[in-house]
């Protein structure tokens, strides 16, 4: 496979990938490919008390009813993710998986999840593209890909029909990982798309024409809204991943998000489904975090990943060095959790396609 794609000659980021990097971390394949056995399930739950967390239960009761697999205990092992599967090479999907990462609430970990899952998968032989659809360009920053205002970006792809291959950049020091950057110009794309033909399917058309790299995964990082950019992401994908922060406010937008997913499925993309829910920013010191996680699991069942992402200072620090947490500090709790989540996604996907 070539190490560059057509039109990949754009200048790389000025962000230093070495200054301030913890010593001895480099490219940590050996450090993370076979982590020590540990449980990724939730810690033991405190005993329930009458009247516990009525706000949490009320928020979840309003979520649109969807057919989901029967709920399983937090410690249950998902299909296709046995202890034997933790060893050796991760399976590649039989066809390219396009996964939209969406949640209308900001700060729940969409970008962090997109970047770190993509990094984890690419470390194990998967070819991954992160498509940054957020005008803030945070995913581009985290992957050390230049995204100044004069750099060709997803904006030109959506509004001006620029081929996607012209903007895709290889991520420095990360073989098999690529990024399509976003610039501030995307902030005006919501308005400009309104008058264009087939405005909801412009990203899908661009992805279908993109054949410069044989990709296994495409992660689309959405803005914290349910506008035309997010609709384009849902029309272009077959899977939606929802990161849910383990706090009450994070639950309030889930109902509206699921309604929009259903509307897109019915009218624009019948293949769309919510395939994955990931619990993020879990703080085991608080009772509320345990209750939110327990309620989400009981409602959505096996759609929820077994892995829980804890709060981690290293996860927050990594983007300032233009890195994922997996390269910034491979031994941190956040890095280990995201690597487990990436592994779980790879093996679940393989199991559902067999």
C-alpha positions as CSV (number, residue, x, y, z in Angstrom):
1,X,0.0,0.0,0.0
2,X,1.4,3.4,-0.8
3,X,2.3,5.7,2.0
4,X,0.7,8.7,0.4
5,X,-2.5,9.2,-1.5
6,X,-3.2,11.5,-4.4
7,X,-3.0,15.1,-3.5
8,X,-1.4,14.5,-0.1
9,X,1.4,17.0,-0.5
10,X,0.0,19.6,1.9
11,X,2.3,20.9,4.6
12,X,2.1,19.1,7.9
13,X,1.3,20.8,11.1
14,X,3.6,23.2,12.9
15,X,2.7,21.4,16.2
16,X,5.8,19.6,17.6
17,X,5.3,15.9,18.1
18,X,8.4,15.6,20.1
19,X,8.6,18.7,22.4
20,X,7.2,17.8,25.7
21,X,6.5,14.1,24.8
22,X,7.0,11.7,27.7
23,X,10.3,9.9,27.2
24,X,10.4,6.3,25.8
25,X,6.9,6.3,24.3
26,X,7.6,6.6,20.6
27,X,5.4,4.2,18.6
28,X,3.9,2.0,21.4
29,X,2.7,-1.0,19.4
30,X,4.4,-3.4,21.8
31,X,3.2,-1.6,24.8
32,X,-0.5,-1.7,23.9
33,X,-1.0,-4.6,21.5
34,X,-1.1,-7.1,24.4
35,X,-2.2,-5.3,27.6
36,X,-2.2,-7.1,30.8
37,X,-5.5,-8.8,31.6
38,X,-7.9,-6.5,33.4
39,X,-11.5,-6.0,33.6
40,X,-13.1,-3.2,31.5
41,X,-16.5,-3.6,33.1
42,X,-18.0,-1.1,35.6
43,X,-16.8,-1.4,39.2
44,X,-19.3,-2.9,41.6
45,X,-22.4,-0.9,41.9
46,X,-23.6,0.5,45.3
47,X,-26.8,-1.1,46.6
48,X,-29.9,0.6,45.1
49,X,-32.1,2.7,47.4
50,X,-35.7,3.7,47.1
51,X,-36.0,6.9,45.0
52,X,-32.5,6.8,43.7
53,X,-31.7,9.2,40.9
54,X,-35.2,10.1,39.6
55,X,-33.8,12.6,37.2
56,X,-31.7,10.0,35.4
57,X,-34.6,7.6,35.2
58,X,-37.0,10.3,33.9
59,X,-34.4,11.4,31.2
60,X,-34.0,7.8,29.9
61,X,-37.7,7.1,30.0
62,X,-38.2,9.8,27.3
63,X,-35.7,8.2,24.9
64,X,-37.3,7.0,21.7
65,X,-38.1,3.3,22.0
66,X,-36.0,1.2,19.7
67,X,-35.6,-2.5,19.3
68,X,-32.3,-3.4,21.1
69,X,-30.7,-6.6,22.3
70,X,-31.8,-7.8,25.8
71,X,-29.9,-5.9,28.5
72,X,-26.9,-7.7,29.9
73,X,-25.0,-7.2,33.2
74,X,-22.1,-4.7,33.0
75,X,-19.5,-7.5,33.3
76,X,-21.0,-9.6,30.4
77,X,-18.7,-10.3,27.5
78,X,-20.1,-9.0,24.2
79,X,-20.4,-11.3,21.2
80,X,-17.2,-11.9,19.4
81,X,-15.0,-10.5,22.2
82,X,-13.8,-13.6,24.1
83,X,-10.5,-13.6,26.1
84,X,-8.9,-15.6,23.2
85,X,-9.7,-12.7,20.9
86,X,-7.5,-10.4,22.9
87,X,-4.4,-12.0,21.5
88,X,-3.0,-11.7,18.0
89,X,-3.9,-9.6,15.0
90,X,-7.3,-7.8,15.0
91,X,-9.6,-8.9,12.2
92,X,-10.2,-6.5,9.3
93,X,-13.8,-5.9,8.3
94,X,-15.0,-7.6,5.1
95,X,-16.0,-4.2,3.7
96,X,-15.3,-0.6,4.7
97,X,-17.1,0.6,7.8
98,X,-18.3,4.2,7.9
99,X,-19.1,5.3,11.4
100,X,-20.6,8.7,12.3
101,X,-19.8,9.8,15.8
102,X,-22.5,12.1,16.9
103,X,-24.1,13.7,19.9
104,X,-25.8,17.1,19.9
105,X,-24.3,17.9,23.3
106,X,-20.7,19.3,23.3
107,X,-18.0,18.1,25.5
108,X,-19.0,14.4,25.7
109,X,-15.9,13.1,24.0
110,X,-16.9,12.9,20.3
111,X,-13.6,14.1,18.9
112,X,-11.5,12.4,21.6
113,X,-13.3,9.2,20.7
114,X,-12.8,9.5,17.0
115,X,-9.1,10.3,17.2
116,X,-8.2,7.6,19.8
117,X,-10.3,4.8,18.3
118,X,-8.8,5.5,14.9
119,X,-5.3,5.5,16.3
120,X,-5.9,2.2,18.2
121,X,-7.3,0.5,15.1
122,X,-4.4,1.8,12.9
123,X,-1.9,0.4,15.3
124,X,-3.3,-3.1,14.6
125,X,-3.2,-3.2,10.8
126,X,-6.4,-1.3,10.0
127,X,-6.4,1.5,7.5
128,X,-8.4,4.4,9.0
129,X,-9.6,7.8,7.9
130,X,-10.8,10.4,10.3
131,X,-13.0,12.9,8.5
132,X,-13.3,16.1,10.5
133,X,-16.7,17.6,10.0
134,X,-16.6,20.0,13.0
135,X,-15.7,23.7,12.0
136,X,-13.5,23.9,15.2
137,X,-11.1,21.4,13.6
138,X,-10.2,19.7,16.9
139,X,-9.7,16.3,15.3
140,X,-7.3,17.8,12.8
141,X,-5.4,19.4,15.6
142,X,-5.2,16.2,17.6
143,X,-3.8,14.4,14.6
144,X,-1.3,17.1,13.8
145,X,-2.8,17.8,10.4
146,X,-2.7,21.4,9.2
147,X,-6.0,23.2,9.0
148,X,-5.5,26.9,8.5
149,X,-8.2,28.8,6.7
150,X,-6.4,28.7,3.4
151,X,-5.9,24.9,3.5
152,X,-8.3,22.9,1.2
153,X,-10.7,21.0,3.6
154,X,-14.0,19.3,3.9
155,X,-15.7,22.6,3.2
156,X,-14.4,22.6,-0.4
157,X,-15.5,18.9,-0.8
158,X,-19.1,19.7,0.4
159,X,-19.7,23.1,-1.2
160,X,-17.3,23.2,-4.3
161,X,-17.2,19.4,-5.2
162,X,-13.5,19.1,-4.7
163,X,-12.5,15.4,-4.8
164,X,-11.9,14.1,-1.3
165,X,-8.5,12.7,-2.3
166,X,-7.3,16.3,-2.7
167,X,-7.6,17.0,0.9
168,X,-6.7,13.7,2.7
169,X,-3.4,13.9,4.6
170,X,-1.4,11.1,6.2
171,X,-1.1,11.5,9.9
172,X,2.6,12.1,10.8
173,X,4.3,9.1,12.4
174,X,1.1,7.0,12.3
175,X,1.2,4.5,9.4
176,X,-2.2,3.7,8.0
177,X,-3.9,6.6,9.6
178,X,-5.3,9.5,7.5
179,X,-7.2,12.7,8.2
180,X,-9.5,14.9,6.1
181,X,-9.2,18.3,7.9
182,X,-11.8,20.9,8.7
183,X,-11.4,24.6,8.6
184,X,-13.4,27.5,10.0
185,X,-15.1,27.8,6.6
186,X,-17.3,24.9,7.6
187,X,-19.1,27.2,9.9
188,X,-20.8,28.8,6.9
189,X,-21.4,25.5,5.1
190,X,-24.7,25.0,6.9
191,X,-26.2,28.0,5.1
192,X,-24.5,27.5,1.8
193,X,-25.6,23.8,1.5
194,X,-29.3,24.9,1.8
195,X,-29.5,26.0,-1.9
196,X,-27.4,23.1,-3.3
197,X,-28.9,20.1,-5.1
198,X,-29.0,16.9,-3.0
199,X,-27.6,18.8,-0.1
200,X,-28.0,15.9,2.4
201,X,-26.0,13.5,0.2
202,X,-23.0,15.5,-0.8
203,X,-20.6,13.8,1.7
204,X,-21.9,10.4,0.7
205,X,-21.2,11.1,-3.0
206,X,-17.7,12.3,-2.1
207,X,-17.0,9.1,-0.1
208,X,-18.3,6.8,-2.8
209,X,-15.9,8.5,-5.3
210,X,-12.9,8.2,-2.9
211,X,-10.8,5.2,-3.9
212,X,-7.2,6.5,-3.5
213,X,-6.8,4.4,-0.3
214,X,-8.2,1.0,0.5
215,X,-9.8,1.9,3.8
216,X,-11.1,-0.4,6.6
217,X,-12.7,2.4,8.7
218,X,-13.9,5.9,8.2
219,X,-14.8,7.8,11.4
220,X,-16.8,11.0,10.8
221,X,-16.4,13.5,13.7
222,X,-19.6,15.6,13.8
223,X,-20.2,19.1,15.3
224,X,-22.3,19.4,18.5
225,X,-25.5,20.1,16.6
226,X,-28.1,18.4,14.5
227,X,-27.8,20.5,11.4
228,X,-27.0,19.8,7.7
229,X,-23.4,18.8,8.5
230,X,-24.5,16.1,10.9
231,X,-27.3,15.0,8.5
232,X,-24.7,14.6,5.7
233,X,-22.6,12.5,8.0
234,X,-25.6,10.2,8.8
235,X,-26.5,9.8,5.1
236,X,-22.9,8.9,4.3
237,X,-22.6,6.2,7.0
238,X,-24.2,2.9,7.9
239,X,-23.4,3.2,11.6
240,X,-23.8,5.8,14.3
241,X,-21.7,5.8,17.5
242,X,-23.0,7.8,20.4
243,X,-20.5,8.8,23.1
244,X,-22.5,9.5,26.4
245,X,-20.8,11.3,29.2
246,X,-21.6,9.7,32.6
247,X,-23.5,12.8,33.9
248,X,-27.2,13.7,33.9
249,X,-27.0,16.6,31.4
250,X,-25.5,14.3,28.7
251,X,-28.7,12.3,28.7
252,X,-31.0,15.1,27.8
253,X,-30.0,15.3,24.1
254,X,-30.1,11.5,23.5
255,X,-33.8,11.5,22.8
256,X,-33.6,14.2,20.1
257,X,-30.6,12.6,18.6
258,X,-32.3,9.2,18.2
259,X,-35.3,10.9,16.7
260,X,-33.1,12.5,14.0
261,X,-31.3,9.2,13.4
262,X,-34.7,7.6,12.8
263,X,-35.8,10.4,10.5
264,X,-32.7,10.0,8.4
265,X,-33.1,6.2,8.3
266,X,-36.7,6.4,7.1
267,X,-36.3,9.2,4.5
268,X,-32.6,9.2,3.4
269,X,-30.6,6.2,4.4
270,X,-32.4,2.9,5.3
271,X,-29.1,1.2,6.2
272,X,-28.4,3.6,9.1
273,X,-28.5,2.2,12.6
274,X,-27.1,3.0,16.0
275,X,-24.4,0.4,16.3
276,X,-22.4,1.5,19.3
277,X,-22.8,3.5,22.5
278,X,-19.7,4.4,24.4
279,X,-19.7,5.6,28.0
280,X,-17.1,8.4,28.5
281,X,-15.7,10.5,31.3
282,X,-16.6,7.9,33.9
283,X,-15.7,9.0,37.5
284,X,-16.0,6.0,39.8
285,X,-15.9,8.3,42.8
286,X,-19.4,9.6,42.1
287,X,-22.6,7.7,42.6
288,X,-24.3,9.6,39.7
289,X,-21.8,8.2,37.2
290,X,-22.5,4.7,38.3
291,X,-26.3,5.3,38.1
292,X,-26.1,6.9,34.6
293,X,-23.9,4.0,33.3
294,X,-26.2,1.4,34.8
295,X,-29.3,3.0,33.4
296,X,-27.8,3.4,29.9
297,X,-26.8,-0.3,29.9
298,X,-30.2,-1.4,31.1
299,X,-31.9,0.6,28.3
300,X,-29.7,0.0,25.3
301,X,-28.3,-3.5,26.2
302,X,-25.5,-4.9,24.1
303,X,-25.3,-1.7,22.0
304,X,-23.2,-0.3,24.8
305,X,-19.6,-1.2,24.7
306,X,-18.3,-3.2,27.6
307,X,-15.4,-0.8,27.9
308,X,-15.9,2.4,29.9
309,X,-13.6,5.5,29.3
310,X,-12.5,7.0,32.6
311,X,-11.7,10.6,33.3
312,X,-8.0,11.0,32.5
313,X,-5.7,14.0,32.6
314,X,-3.5,12.4,29.9
315,X,-6.5,12.3,27.5
316,X,-6.9,16.0,27.9
317,X,-3.2,16.8,27.5
318,X,-2.5,14.7,24.4
319,X,-4.1,17.1,21.8
320,X,-1.9,20.0,22.8
321,X,1.1,17.9,21.5
322,X,-0.8,17.0,18.3
323,X,-1.1,13.3,19.4
324,X,-3.6,10.8,20.4
325,X,-3.4,9.6,24.0
326,X,-2.2,6.2,22.7
327,X,1.1,7.8,21.5
328,X,1.3,10.5,24.2
329,X,1.1,8.1,27.2
330,X,0.4,4.5,26.2
331,X,0.3,3.4,29.8
332,X,-2.3,5.8,31.1
333,X,-5.8,4.7,32.1
334,X,-7.3,6.6,29.2
335,X,-5.0,5.1,26.6
336,X,-5.6,1.5,27.9
337,X,-9.4,2.1,27.9
338,X,-9.5,3.5,24.3
339,X,-7.3,0.6,23.1
340,X,-9.8,-1.8,24.7
341,X,-12.7,0.0,23.1
342,X,-11.0,-0.1,19.7
343,X,-10.3,-3.8,20.1
344,X,-14.0,-4.4,21.1
345,X,-15.2,-2.5,18.0
346,X,-13.0,-4.6,15.7
347,X,-14.1,-8.0,17.1
348,X,-17.8,-7.0,17.4
349,X,-17.7,-5.9,13.8
350,X,-16.1,-9.2,12.7
351,X,-18.7,-11.2,14.7
352,X,-21.7,-9.4,13.2
353,X,-20.5,-9.9,9.6
354,X,-19.8,-13.7,9.9
